[in-house]
Amino acid sequence: MMQKSQVTIKDIAQELGIAISTVSRALQNHPRIGLKTKEQVFEVAKRLNYVPNPAAILLRKNKTYTVGVVFPHLQEEFFSQAITGIEDVISAKGYNVVISQSRDKLERENRAIKSFISSRVDGVIASISAETTQYYSFKELENYGIPLVFFDRVPKDVAVNKVRGNIVEAAFEATSFLAKKGITKIAILNGPSNLEISNERLEGYWKALKSLSLPIFQQYIKSTDLTKEDTFKKMEELMTLPEQPQAVLCFNDYVALFAMQSCRQKGIIPNTDIHFVSFANLPITAYLDNPPMASVEQFAYKMGEQAALLLLKIIEAKQDKKLIPEEIIIGTELVVH
């Protein structure tokens, strides 16, 4: 059986013997169309089971009511919590969310941005990949007039809209927490040096050691690419030093878990022989027999909410209103396990 074709405003116009433009205005309740004509149009539309074409409506409004999100890894609880916060805010305003993951690869990140542009999304929230050092693809969003908000992993020294945690202060507090336990040899397993949040962790670490008059050993400072393999390698380097560190400040809970696993393989007991403090305070650590001593709660859900609210503010601002780039900093809390 042949499928019945969809009724269009042309069909309604032919039925009533009026212009297509008149039907279109009547359906939009335009004030220039008389009440009698509107009633006739709506009566025929109902009788013919007319359903408005969403694509045509969006085209007229020059909006798709879609927001693109590109994050490094969706399986990481920090980013999944943030996405929940983003979706709760975005969906409440009638927008949909399209999510992509870079898997910390620049090529995948660039591909996601190109896809967002071709899909004509109304805005983008992005957390840059571990490989990102230039921001050409993000510049393309600006060229197309697509608003952009950076989340957590934000570009260095660039005036952009961003939502991030107070990482320097958090790293200072975490390092000080270890020192107050009588630990003086503290190492850091950091993220890639091109990430601003890695630099902020290192800055807070340095500041804490200096303020407490503790030695800073260059061999205790390690950068990782955040993979399990590289974290194992860097942790093994720390364990084989003539003066093994007593504690390690880790980039996040996943790096801490990888490092602790590396210790066990070498017969070193985590949080007994070498202590660990990390970032993110993921719920998964509550199920571990031997979790990190403490973890920095970054409130990922709240950060996601704030990123979404900022993006909507930009999207819904008047076109002729040039907004100054805004930075929102979310406070952190050191949670002792």
N, C-alpha and C positions, 0 to 999 in steps of 0.2 A: 504494500500500500504506500502510495506517495505521501511524503510528509507535507503537511500544510505549511505554506510559506508564512513568514511572520508579517503581521500587519504593521504598516508604516504610516507616518503622518500624511504621506501622499494618498494612501487609500482613504483616510478620513476626509482629506480635502476634496477628493473626487466625489465621495458620497454626499458631501454638503454643497459642492459646487463653489468652493471658496479657495483662496490662494493657500499654498503650502505654508508660507510665512505667517499667515493669519492663524493657522492651526497651531504652529509652533509657539507663537506668542500666547495664544489662549491656554495652551497646556502649561505654560510657565506663569499663568495668571498675570499677564502684562496689563498694566492700567489702561493702555490705549485700546484694548479690546473690550467691546461692550459686554454687559452681563448676559444678554440673550445669546450672543454668539458663543461665549464661554460655555454656557449651559448646553448648547447644541453639540459643541465639540466634545465635551466630557461625556455626554449621553452616547454619542456614536462610538467614542473610544472604548467605553465600557461594553457596549453591545458587540463590538468587533474583537474584544479581548486584547486591546492594544497594550503592549508593554514597552516602556521607554527603553531606548538603546543606551546602556551605560557608557559605552565608548564614545558615543556622540555627545553625551552630556559632559563627560570629562574633557573632551576636545574643546567644547565651547568655553569651559571654565579654565582651560589651559592647566589642568591639574589631573593627576592620576590617583591622588590620595594614597600614595605608596611611599614608604621610607625604606631606604636600603641600609643594611648594617653589615659591615665586614669586620670580623674579629679573628684573632690568630687561631684559636682552637675552641670549638664548641663543646668538646668533652670536658674541658676544664670548668670546674664548678664556679669559679670566680666569674667567668664570662657567661655561663648559663644563668647565673643569678642576675647578672646585669641585663641580659636579654629579657628576662621575666619582667624586670622593672621597666624596661623600654616598652615592651608590648602592652603592659598594663596602662601606661600613659597614652601611647599612640592609638591603641584600639578604642579607648574611651572617647577619642576625638574623631572617630570614624575613619582612621587611616589603617592601612595594612602594612605589615613588615615583611620585607624580603631579606633573608639572612644568607650570608656567604662566609666562608672561612678561608683565610689565607694559608693556614697551616705553617705560618711563619716563613712563607715563600713570597718573594717580591713579585714573581711572575703571576702567581695566583691572585695576589692583591690587585695588580694592574688589570687583570682580566675581570675581576669583580667590579672595579670602578667603571670599566668600559661597558659592562653589562648594565650597570645602573644608569649610565648616560643614555644608552640605546633604548632602555625601558622608560625613560623620561620620569624617573622617580622625582618626588618633590623635595627630597633632602636625604642626606647620608650621615650616619654615625660610624666612625672608624677608629680602630685601635691598630696602630701600624705594626707591620711584621718585624721579625727579628733581623731581616735583611734590608729593611728600608733605610736608605741614607739620603735619598733625594725624593722630592715630593711632586714630580712632574704630573703624575696621573691625577693627584688631588687638585693640582692647578687647573686641570681640564674641567673639573666640576665647576670651578669658579667661572671659567670661560663660558660655560653653558648656563650660568646663573643658578646653579643648584647649590643650596646652602649646605654647609658641612660643619659638623661638630666632632672634634677628636675626643676620645675617651681613654683615660688611664695612660696608655702609651701615646704620648703626644709629641709633635715635632720639636726639635731644639730651636730656640731663639727665633721663633716665628710668631707674629701676632695673628693668632687664629682663635676661633671659638673652641674652648676645651673644658672638660670636666676631669679632674684628677684628684688623687689623694694627697695629703700632706706628708710626702714620703721622707723628706729630709728629717723632719721632726720624729717620724716613726722609727727611722733607722737609728737616730740618736737615742731614743728611749729604749729600743731593743738592745743596743750595744751596752748602754748604761746598766740595764737590768742584769746582764751577764757579769759586768764588772763588779756590781754590788754583791754578787754571789762569791766574790773573791777570785774570780777568773781574770787573769791578766793577759793571757795569750789567746787573742781572739782573731780568727780568720774570717774572710767573707767569700762566699761563692755567689758571685754576681751574675747578672745577665749580660747580653752583648753591649759593648761600650757605645754603640751608636744610638742606643735607647736612652732618652732623657731620664727615665725612671731608674735606670742602672746608675747613672751619674748621681742622681739624688740619693740613692741608697749609699753609695760610696762616700758622698759628702757628709751624710749623717753619721756614718761609721767613723770617719776621720775626726769629725767634730767631737764626738763622744770620747774617743781615745785621748785626744789632745786636752779636753777639759778635765779629764781624770788623771792626766800626766802618765798615761800608759804608753808603752812603746808601740810604734807602727812598723811592722815588718813587711817589706815589699813582697816577700815570698808567701805571705799570708793572704795576698789579694789575688783572687782568681776570677776571670771572666769565663762564662760558659755560653754555648749557643742554645741552652735550655733543654737540649736533648738528654736522654738517659745516658747515652754513650759518652758524651762529652763531660757530663757531670761526674760519672764514674771516674773518668780519666783525671779530672782536676782534683777530685777528692783523694784519689790514690797518691797524687803528687803531694798533697798536704800531709797525708799519713806517713809518707816516707821521708819527710824532712827530719834533719837531726833533732830539731826542737819541734815536736808535734804540737799543733794548736790544742788548747783545752776546750775551745768552743768555736762554732762556725755560725755566722749570720748568713742565712740563705735567701736568695732572690724571692722564692715563694715556697709554698708547702710541697709542691711537686719536686723541686730541686732538693729540698730537705729530705724527702722520702727516698729519692735516688741516692743521695749522699749517705743516708743511714743504712741503706741496703748494701752499699759499697763497703761500709765499715764492718757490717756483719760478716761479709765474705772474707774479710781479713782478720776475723776473730776479735774485732774491737766492738765493745758494747756501747751503742748510742745512748747518750744522756747519762752515762756513767763514766766511760773513758773519755769520750768527746761529747760535749753538749751542743744542742742545736736550737736555734731560734729562727723563725721564718716569717713570711708575709702571706696574707690571705685568710688565715684561720678557717680553713675549709671544714665542713661538717665531718668529712671522712676521717679526720684525725681523731675524732671522739671514739672511733671504733678500733683504734690501734692500742696494742698492749703497751707500747713505748712511744708515745707521740713526741713531737718537739716540745722542749720545756715551755715555750711560749710562742705565740704567733700574733702578728699584727692584723687585727680586724679592719678591713678596708671598706666595709659596708657597700658591697658591689651592687646590691639591689637599689639602694638609695642613689648611688652614682649613676646607674642606668636611668632611673626616674629623672634625675636632674639633667642628664644629657638629652633625654626626650623632650622635656619641658623647654629647654633652651632651643632645641631645633624647631619645635613648633612655634615658639615665639618669633624666630627668624622667618619661618615660612609664612606665617600669618601677618607679619608686619607689612605695612603699606609699601608698595613697590618703590615709591619715591623717597622712602625713609632709609637712609644709609646708617646701619647699625655699627657701632664700634665693637670690635671683637671682644668677647667676654670670657673670663676665666673663672670657673667655679671650683673651689677647693673644698673637698670633703674631709672632715677630721677623721683621725684613726684612733684605735684603742688597742693597747697591748693586752692580750688575753693570756693569762698564765694557766697552763694545763696541770 
